[in-house]
């Protein structure tokens, strides 16, 4: 579908005022995350991808955390929280009257596709000019879902909540997603006529379909995929939504030309970027802010966050890349190596059992096992600079701020706190002292003491 810039024609209202009591959490429901992003931000991002820029988010009292999360978009407060119709009424004062269409979506329905939003806008703008377009979906077991009662073609007669439906209506398997596209010019009038004369005593936005039809206005519906409408009301729902979005992200990575040995065991974030011919082994976690270039390999049980991995680099197994890390081409970061806020030049190596933080590692440098950069003194973070082609021997501590020159060699077991010149050798080990025969005398003495102790007992 070709995208159209809807900035001048479409507004969106995102309903996000519910606390979600079934989540059993102090956090507002829409702030719980899937793929490392709050639910409500998934909805806002889908709108942005559909080129809808005028967005109003309806929040409840004391939900500043939601308002901040959706900024710079508008947030308005629904004080009474008396249903979806009441929420839209609270938002209408902020929606520009010049807009032709108003979309209504739910902040806890994070899987909506931009293409589905486009479909709604397109149907609302067709020549028959429906006052209300509702997005529906079909399920084999519709128990608990509101039903769309339809007429000829895509005519929509009414939306009936499940607990208000008669037996004939409950036989319908076309269900209501709650997502609507509404004519801005008639929306205030329709909302003003909604009553709370129902079993819950709430103002249902769904009533505007029957109200519009009573005025002789045309209403329509479009059908979407069920996976678009996994709403989150409980921790179980949250887990299902996480699984669904991971399947979507895994599919995107595979379609982009990467290999996933065991797709279901790999966790992606909403913004993970993976290049072509990347190999990802099982049980890898990508936190937010990760990009991996073509031909890299991410081995099993590695954890990456806030980092960039260049082409043909090899990471892991059991490696951890923390925020601020930049890995150059053909770099090797091996098992049980942790890298934080550090840059590795092309073909540099840290193959095992090391911590490299707040550092600049030159091209071709080799960091031996057990090396650490002592970058934090309890108050400040300081930088370690390792020159190109330098060799850092095993079990070395580099006490920052410190600079190791190009091609320098650091002897194993050293603690380096001063600058090492280019091509120099630096060793800080104490002189070794050997005492011949001591081990025999030591073992004999310990054996006698142990025997004497047993006799006393």
Protein Blocks (a to p, Z undefined) as FASTA:
>chain_A
ZZddfklmpccdddfkbgolmnopabdfklpceehiafklmmmmmmmmnopabdcdddde
hilmmmmmmpcbdcdddfklnajklmmmmmmmmpcfkbmbdcdddfklmkbcfklmmmmm
mmmmmmnlpabdcdddddfblghiacddddehjbcfbdcdfklpcfklmmpcbdcehiac
ddfklmmmmmmmpccbdfkopacfklmmmmmmmnopacddddddfklmmccfbfklmmmm
mmmmmmmmmmmmmmnopacfblmlpccdfklccdehiacdehiacdehiacdehiacdeh
iacehiacdehiaedehiacdehiacdehiacdehiacehiacdehiacfbhpacehiad
dehiacdehiacdfbghjaccdddddehiacdehiacdddddddehiacdehiacfbdcd
ehiacdfbdcddddehklmmmmmmmmmmmmmmmmmZZ
